[in-house]
Amino acid sequence: IMSLLRFGSVLLLFGCSLGAPRSFSVDYKNDCFRKDGEEFRYISGSIHYSRIPRVYWKDRLLKMYMAGLNALQMYIPWSFHEESPGRYNFSGDRDLGHFLQVAQDVGLLVILRPGPYICAEWDMGGLPAWLLNKKDIVLRTSDPDYLAAVDRWMGKLLSLMKPYLYQNGGPIITVQVENEYGSYFACDINYLRHLYKLFRSHLGNDVVLFTTDGPGISYIKCGTIKEVYATVDFGPGVDVTAAFEAQRQAEPHGPLVNSELYTGWLDHWGSPHFVLSSAIVAKALDKVLATGANVNMYMFIGGTTFGYWNGANDPYSPQPTSYDFDAPLTEAGDLTEKYFAIREVIRMYRKIPEGPVPPSTPKYAYGTVVMKKLQTISDALEKLSFSGPVKSEYPQTFIELNQAFGFVLYRTALPVDCSAPTPLSSPLNGVHDRAYVSVNGVAVGILERDKAITVNVTGKAGSQVDILVESMGRINYGHNINDFKGLVTNMTLGNETLKGWTMYSLNIDEAIRQGLLSETKPTASPQPAALSPPTFYKGSFIIPDCIPDLPQDTYIQLPKWRKGQIWINGFNLGRYWPSRGPQVTLFVPANILSTAAPNNVTVLELEEAPCSSGPCSVVFTATPILNATVQSDHKQHGRLFVRDGFL
C-alpha cells in the first residue's frame, strides 16, 4: 500500500508532464503558434545579456515582464564565450544558464538567436576574431574551415541549450538559424542547410526553427530554406501589410512574425544620438499587433558595450560604448516615457501583470576625482607587452600577433634624415583603425582609417618612430566583416617602404588588473601641445560605508579629455571620445564599485589630457549625456533603419 501511495504522489507531482507534455509548434492551418495545444501569440523584447551586468538581469527582465511582454529575444555572441579556440567561458556575466533560469523564473519565454553570426553591433557580428587565422576564410559560407569551427562551437552551445527548450521544461520556444542571411552577399543555401541539420542534430525535431530577413523578395530568396520557418523584420514607417506580404511569399500559411520592430536605432561616433519618439513607436506597435502578428521589439533595453566589444558599420564607422538605442529602458535600465507608451498599447491586446513596476535604479554623483600622470605607453612597454617584442621586415596584423582587441605598438626607425617635413603614409589605407604616431617620444599626428592616411614627420636618420594602433571594433554587418586590425598594409616614408619593424602586442587590461603601472616623477610643466603621447593616468575615490544604500550606479565624465579608454577597479568600462561625440558620459554599474576599499580609476588618454593648465580630473555624475551636439561625418545611407541598404 505504501508503495502505491508513493507512486500516486509521484503521478500527482508529475501528472501534468506525463499526461500533457509541453509543446510549442507552428499551426499552418490556423496561421498561429500553438503552446500546449492553445493558440499563442508572443509580444517580445530584445535584451542582450552580454551588455548588462549579471546582478541586473532580474531587474531588467522584471521590468520587461511588467510592461506586458510574455517573451524576450536574445542573441548569443560566439566571441563572448570562446575568445580563444576551445576555451569556453560560461561563468559570471557569461552564465547563459543562469540568465535563462532568471527569465523563466520571472515568467518570460525565450526566443533564442544563437548565430553563429548575430550582427548586434558586436565586434565582427559575434564571430570570434581567431577565425581570421585563415586569411582567406569566407565567413558565413560552406568554407570547410569556417564550418569546422561552427560545428565545434554549436556542438558545445546547443547541447547546453537543449535542456532549456520549452519541450524539455525550459523557456526557449523558438531558435533562429543564422541571422538576416538574405542580406549577405554569399547567398549560400547549402550553408543554411548545413546549419539546419546541425541544429536538428543537437536540439531534436520538436523545436521551432526560424529565420529572420528584411521584408523584400531578394532577402527572402537568399535567407530562407523550406525546412525553417521564415519571419521578417521592419521598423516604424514601413507598410505593415506589404511587409507581411513579403513573409507570405516564403510562408503562405503560419503565424505572421516581425522579429525586429525597431524602438530606436544605433549610434556612431561623430553622428547625433538617434532619437525616435514614443508616439511613433507606439503607433507602429499597435499597427503590427492589430494584424494579429507576433512581434519582438528591438531593442527593449540596449545596455552597454563594455570593453572592446563594439562593432562598426561599413564605410568604416565604429559604434560608441553606449548601446542605449533610445530603447524603452535606458542603458542603465531606467523607465522612460516610451516604456509606458508601449505598455499602454500592449494593454489593449493582453492583460498586463498587476503590481508595481520596479523603479529606476538610483544614481549617485561621487564628484570629482583628481588624476595623476602615470607612464606613457612607450615608457611602460615592458610591463604592457607580456609576450615581448616581435621583429619582422614588414608590419604584422593583430591576428598574426595573436591579439584580438585593443592596442599594438609598431616601432621602426627613420631610414634617412628628414630635416624638412616628410609624409609618413599608409597609401593603401592600411591603418585599421586609428594610429597615434610619435618620433623620439614626441607626438606628431594621428592616422585614421578612411579619413587620414598621411602625417608629416621630421627627424634624423635612426630616430625612433612609434605607431600605436588602436582597433576601434570590427565591421559587424555586410561583406567586409573579415576585418583585420593593425597595420594591414605597408607604411611609406616619402616614396620609400618602411622596413625593419618591432611590434609589441599589448595586454593593457592585465597590466592594470595587476597594478603594474607606476607614477612618473613630476617635471616642469610642458608647454601645451596639440598632441601628447598616449599616457596613463590614475586616481581613486572612497565611498563612505556609513552612507546606506551605497554604492549606487553612476556615470563618469571626462571634461576636456579627448579620447581613450577607462578602467575602474580593473574593469574595462569602454571607450570615451567626447571630442567627437555624441556620447560624453560612460555608465558605471554599482557592481564594479566598492565601499570596502578605495576605487581605482585608470585612464589611457590617447591624444591629450587637460593637464598642462592644472590638475587633471574626472567627474562622477548622476546624469548621463549621450546626445552632445556633434558635426556629423557619418553618412546614413537610404532610409531610416537601414544598415547598408538593409531594412
N, C-alpha and C positions, 0 to 999 in steps of 0.2 A: 504493500500500500504506500509506504514512504517513497519508494522509487517512482511509483505512478504519480504521486503528488509533486515530486521533484520534476518529473517530465512535463507535468501540466504547467508548473511555474515557468519552465523554460519556454514552452509554447506561448504562454502569456507574454513573456518578455520579448520574444522574437516573432510573435504572431504576425505582425504587420509585414515583416520582411519575408516570412515563409508563405503567407497567404497571398500577398500582393507585392512582388518585387518592385523596387523603384525603377522607373523608366523615364526616358526623355527621348522624343522622336519627332520626326517631321511627318505631318499628316498632309499628304499631297491632295487628297480628295477634298478636304475642308480648308485648305490654304492656311494652315496654322501649325504651331508646335503643339505637342501633347506631353504633359508632365503627369506621370502616374495615371495616364488614361484621360485626364481632363485637359480641355483646351487651355493653352497658356500663351501669354504674351509678356515678353520682358521689356522693362524700361530700365536701362542700364547707364552707368557712367564709367569712364576710363580713369584709372588710377595706376600710377607706376610706383610699385613698392621700392624700386631702386632709387627713387628720388625723394623718399620720405623715411626719416629715421624710424626704426622698429618701434620705439617707445610711443610713437604717434599713430601707428597703424590703426589701433582700435578707435581712437578719437575720430580719425578721418572716415573710417568705414561706418561708424555710428551716424555721423552727420549725413553720409550718403543714404543710409537706410531711413533716417528721419525725414529726408527730402521726398520720400516716396518711392525710391528705387528698390527694385527687387533683385537686381543683379549688378555685378561690376565686370568690367572688361580689363584685362591686364596683359601686358607684354612680358616676355622673359628675355632679357638681353644675354645672349650666349657669352659675350665677353666679360660680363659681370661675374660669371660663375666659373669660367675656365680661362683665367688670364694667361696661363701657360699650358701647353698641351698635356692633357692627362692629369692636371692638378685641379681638383674641383673644390669649390667653396660654397657651402650652403649653410653657413653659420651667421649669427648676428643679424646685421641688416640684410643679409642674403638668404635668410632662412625662409625659403619658399613654403615649406610645410607649415610653419607657424603662421605665415600670412594667410594661407588658405584656411587654416583652422579658425583664425580670428574672423575671417569673412563668414564662415559657416556659423560660428557662434553668434555673430551679430544678426544673421538672418539673410545674408546675401548669397545668391547663386553666382557662379563664376563662368565667364566667357574667356577661355584661355587662348592667347595668341603666342605660341612658343617659338615662332620663326620657322627655320633658323635665322632668316633675316626679318627685322622688325621695323626698320626706319626709326621712328620715335624720336627724331632729332638726337639720337645717341651716336657716339663715335662709330663710324663705319656701319651704321644701321644695326648695331648689336653684334656684327660678325667680329670675331677676335682678330687683332692685327697680325698675329703669328701665322694666319693663313697666307700672308704675303711673303712668307719664306720661299714659296714657289713664285718667282717673279711674274711668270706669265699665266698664273692661275686665272681662270674665268669664273668669277664668283656667281652664285645663283644659277648654275647650269649643271649639265651632266659631266663636267670635268671630273675625271676619276679621283684626282687628289682632293678636290673640294667635297665630292660625295663621300669619300672615305672618312674625312673629318666630321661631316654632318652625321654619318651613320653612327660613329662612336659617341658623339655628343647627344644625339637624340636617343640613342640606346640608353644612355645614363639618365637623361632628363625624363623621358616618357615613362620609364619604369618607375621613377619616383612619383610621377603624376598619377599613375593608374589607380592607386588606392583612393585618390581624391575625386575620381569620376562619380557622377551622380548615381549611376547604376551600382557602384560599389560603396555607397553610403556617404560620399563626399559632396562638395558643392559644384563641381565642374559639369556644366550641362552641354557645352559645345567647345570644339577645339578647331582653331584656324590652321590651315595648311599654307605655309609661306605667308606672304603679305603683299597685297597690291601688285601681284606679279605681272598683271597685264600692262603695267606702266614701265616695265623693264624691257630693255632693247632685245634681250636674248630670245624671248618667246619660245622657250624650250619645253614643249609639252611633255617630253619624256622625263624631264626633271620633276615636273609636278606629279607624274605618275609614280616615279620612284619614291617621292615623299609620301604619297598616298599609301603605297604598300608598306612603307616604313612605319607610318603612324598606325596603320591597322595591325601590323605585326606586334606592336608594343601595347596598344590600347584596346585591341579587340574590335569586334564588328558592331557593337551596340552604340558606341558614342557617335554623336552627330559631328561630322567634319564639315568645315565650310571654308570658302574663300571670300575675300573682300577685294573689290575693284571699283574704279570710278564708273559713273553711270553713262558709259558710252560703249558702243558695239566693239570698238577697237580694243578697249580694256578687257571687256568680257571675253573676246576671242582668244587672247593670249593668257588670260589669268585664270581660266576655269577648265575643269575636266568634268565629264559627266558623272563620275563617281562621287564628287564632292559638291555639297550644296553651295550655290553661288549667291552672295549678297553684294550690295553696293554701298558706297559711302558718298555723301554730299553735304554741303553746308547750307546755311540760310541763304535765301535768294534764288536757289535753284528751283526749277519747276518740279514739284514733287511727283506729279503724275508722270511726267516724261522720264524722270529718274527711275521710277519703279517699272516703267515700260522697258527700260534697258535691262533691269533684272529679269523681267519676264521673257526676254529673248533667250536667256540661259535656263530659266526655271519657269516654264509656263504655269506650273502649279506649285503650291507650297507657301509658307509664310513670307510676307514682304519684310525685308530687313534693311535698315540703314545702320551699318556698323560704325559709322563715324559722322554724327551730326555735330558740326563744329560749334563750340560755345565761345571761341576766341580764335587766336592764331599765334604762331610762334614769332619771336623777335630775332633780330640780327644786330650785332654790334654796328653802330653807325646808322641805324634807322629808328624812327619813332617807335615807342612802345605801342603795340597793337591793342586797340580797344573796340569791343563790339557791344552795342547797347543791350541791356536786359530785355527791352521790348522786342528787338529783332530776334533774339534767341528764343524768347517765349513764344512768339508768333510762329517761328519755324518748327518748334517742338509740337505745338498744337496742330499744325498742318499735317505733320507726319503721323501723330497719334490718331488724328481724325480718319486716316485711311485704314486704321486697324493694324498698322505695321508695328513691328518690333523696332526698338531704337536704342542705340548706345550714343551717349553724349561724350564727345572727345574735345577737351578733357573735362572731367568733373572737378578734379584737382590736379594741377600740374606738378607742383613741388619744385625741387632744386636739383640742378645737375652739379653735384659736388665734384671736387677734384678736377680731373681732366676728361670727364666722360662726355662732354658736349660734342655734338656733330657740327656739320656745316652744309650749306647748300651750294649748288654749282650754277653760275660762276661763283668762285670761292667766297663764301660769306659765312663766317662762323657764328654760332649762336651763343648768347651770353649764359652766365651761370644760372640765373633765374629762369625757371620754366613755368612762370606764373600763368601764362597763356590767356590771361584775363578770364580765367575759369570761375565757376560759381563758388568754389572755395579757393581762397588765395594761396599763394606759395606757402604761407605759414598756416594754412588750414582755417583761416578766418571766414566767417559768414559774410556774404555780400548781398546786395540788392538782387543780383542775378540769381542767387541761390533761392531766395524766397519767391521770385517771379516764376522760376521753374517749378517750385513746389506747388504753387497755385495752379499751374497748368496740369500737373500730374494729378492733383486732387480731383480734377474733372473726369479722370479716367479710371482711377482706382483709389481705394481707401488709403489714406495717409496714416502711418502709425501714430498712436496717441502718445502724449507726454512731451516734455520739454526737449527742444533741440540743444545738444551740448553747445556751450558758449564758445566764442573765440578764445584762444589761449591768451593769457595776459602777457604783455611785453614790458621789459624794464630797460630804462636808459641808464647804463652803468657809467656814462660820462666819458671824459677824455682820458686817454692813456698815452703817456709820453713814450716815444720810441727812441731807442739808442741805436747808433750805427754799429753793425757787425762787419763781417768781412765782405769783400766783393766776391763774385763767383770765381774770378781768377785767383784771388788770394786763398780761397777755401778749396781749391781744386782737388787736392789730395784727400780731403775729408768727404767730398761730394762724389768722387768717382771711385766707387768700391772696386770696380773691375780694372782700373788702371788705364794707361794710355794705349791706344791702338794706332799703329803707324800704317800709312797707305800712300801710294803715289797720288791717288785721286780720292776725293771725299766719298765716304760710305753713307748709306741711308740709316735711319734709326733701326730698321729691321735687321740690316746687316750687322749692326752693333748690338743686336739682341735687346733693343729697347722699344717699348710700345708707345710711351707717352712722355710728356714733359719737355726736357731740355737736353741738348747735346752741345758741347763746346768743340768747335773746329778751330785748329790752330795751324798757322803756317807762317812763312816769313816773306817779306818783300824781296823779290829776287833782284831788284835794281833800285837805284836811288830814284826817289820821286820828289824832287825839290819843288816841282810845280804840281798842283792838284791833278791826280791821275785817276781815271774811272776804275773802281773795283766793281765788277759787274757779274750778274747772273744772266747771260744773254738769252738762255733758253727758259727763263722764268722758273729756275730750279730751286728757289728758296721756298721750302714748304714748312712753316708758313710765314714766319717773321724772324728776322735776324738782327742782332744787336752787335754792331761792328766797332772794334776798338783797335788802335795801333799803339803799341807800347803802353797799354793801360789807359789811354785817353779815348773816350767815346767819340766816334766821328760820324756815325749815322745809322740809319735803320733801313733794312731791305724788307720788302713786304710783297708776298705773292700777288701777282696781277696788278700791283699798284706802284711799286718802287723797285726797279731791278739794278739800280746803279747808285753808288755813293763815291764821292771823291776822297782820295786819301793822299797824305804826304808822309814822307819819312825816308830814312836812309836804307840802303840795302841791308837786309838782315833784321830789320825791325819786325817785332812780333805782331802778327795780325791775329786777333781773336774774333771769331764769329760765333756768338751764342745763338743757336737756332731753337725756336720755340714751336712745338706742334700746337696749333690752335684748335685741333679737333678734325677728325677725318670726315670727308663728304659722306653723308648718310642716305642720299637719295640720288637715283639716276645711274648712268652708265660709268661714272667716274668714282665709284665707291672704293675701287682698289687704289687708295690714296696713300702713296708713300710719303714719308716725312724725312726732314733733314735737308741737306744739300743733295738734291736728287740728280743734279747735273753739275758739270764743272763750273768753276769760277774763273774769271779772267781779270788780269790787271793790264789795262790798255788793251793791246791785241794779244797778250801772252796768256796762255792757260796756266793757272797756278798748280804747282805740283808739290809733293812732299808734305802731306798733311799728318798731323797728330790729332786724334779725336778722343774726347773724354765723354763717356756715357755717364750721365749724372743721376744719382739716386737721391734727389734732394729730400724727398719725403722721409726716407730712412735716416738721413743725417739729422734732420730736425727732430724726429722722434727720439733719437739717441742723444740729442743736445750737444752735437759736435761743433757747432758754430761758435766762434769766440768774438769778444768785443774788440774793436780796434782802439788804439790809443788816440786820444784827442789830438788833432792837428790844427794848425791855423786855418781859420775859416776860408774855404776856397772861394774864388770869385764865382758868382752864378754862371752856370753854363747851360747851353741849350740841352745838353745830354750829359748823363753821368753813366759810368759803367754799371751794369747790373749788380745790385748790392742788397744784402740782407739787413733788416732792422728788427729789433726785438723790444717788446715792452711787456709789462704784466700788471694785473689788477687783482685786487682781493674783493670777493663778495662776502660781506659780513654774514656769519652763520646765525647772528642774533636776530636778523630780519626774517620773519616767517615767509614761507612760500617762495623762497629763492633757492636755486637760480631759476630765472624765467627766460623765455626766448628774448632775443634782441636782434638788432641789426647793426652792422659795422659800416661806418662811412669813413672815407679817406680824403679829407679836404686837401685839395691842391696836389695830391699824389696823381700820377699819370696812368701807369699800367703795371700790373704784376699779378702775384699770387699770394694768397693769405692762408696761414695755418693757425689754428687755435688749439692749444694743448696737443699739438701733433696731428690734429685732424685737418686734412686739406679741404678748406672751405670752398675754394674755387678761384676763378679769375676776377680781377677788378679792372675796369677800363673807363673810369668816369670822364676822361678827356674825349672819349668817343661816344659813350652812352649807348642806349638810353638808361641802362641800369647804373645806379650810383651806389646803392647800399647792397650788402650781402646779408642774407638771412643766417642767423646764428641760432641753431636749436639748443634748447636748455640742456639737453643730454650730454653735450660736449663740454659744459661748464662745470666748475667745482666750487663748493663752499668750504671744502676741507683744505685746499691748498691754493696758492696764487695761480691765476690763469695766465698762461704764456701766449702772447701774440707774436707771430713771426711773419714778416712781410718781405717778399722779394720784389723790390721795385726795379723795373727793367729800364726805365727811361730817365726819370729824375725825381728824387724825393724833395719835398719842400723844406730842406734843412739848411740851405745857405743863409737864410734870413732869421734863423732861430730854431728852437727845438721842433722836432717832428712830432706829430701826434696823430692818433686815430680816435674816432669818436663812436661810442656805442649809444644808439638812439632807439627809441620805441616806435619810430615811424619809418616805413620803407619808402624809398624813392626809386621807382622803376621807369619813370616816364620823363626823364630830363630831356630838355629840348636839344636835338642834335641836327646837324646838317646831314641829311641822308645821302649816303653814297651807295646804298643797296637798291638795285632796281627790281621791284616786284613785277614779274612778268605776267601778262594776261590779267585775268580776273581775280577777284577775291578768293581766298582758299585754294590757291593754285601753287603747287610745287613744280616748277619747270614744266608748266603746261598741263599738270595733272589736276583734275578736280577732286 
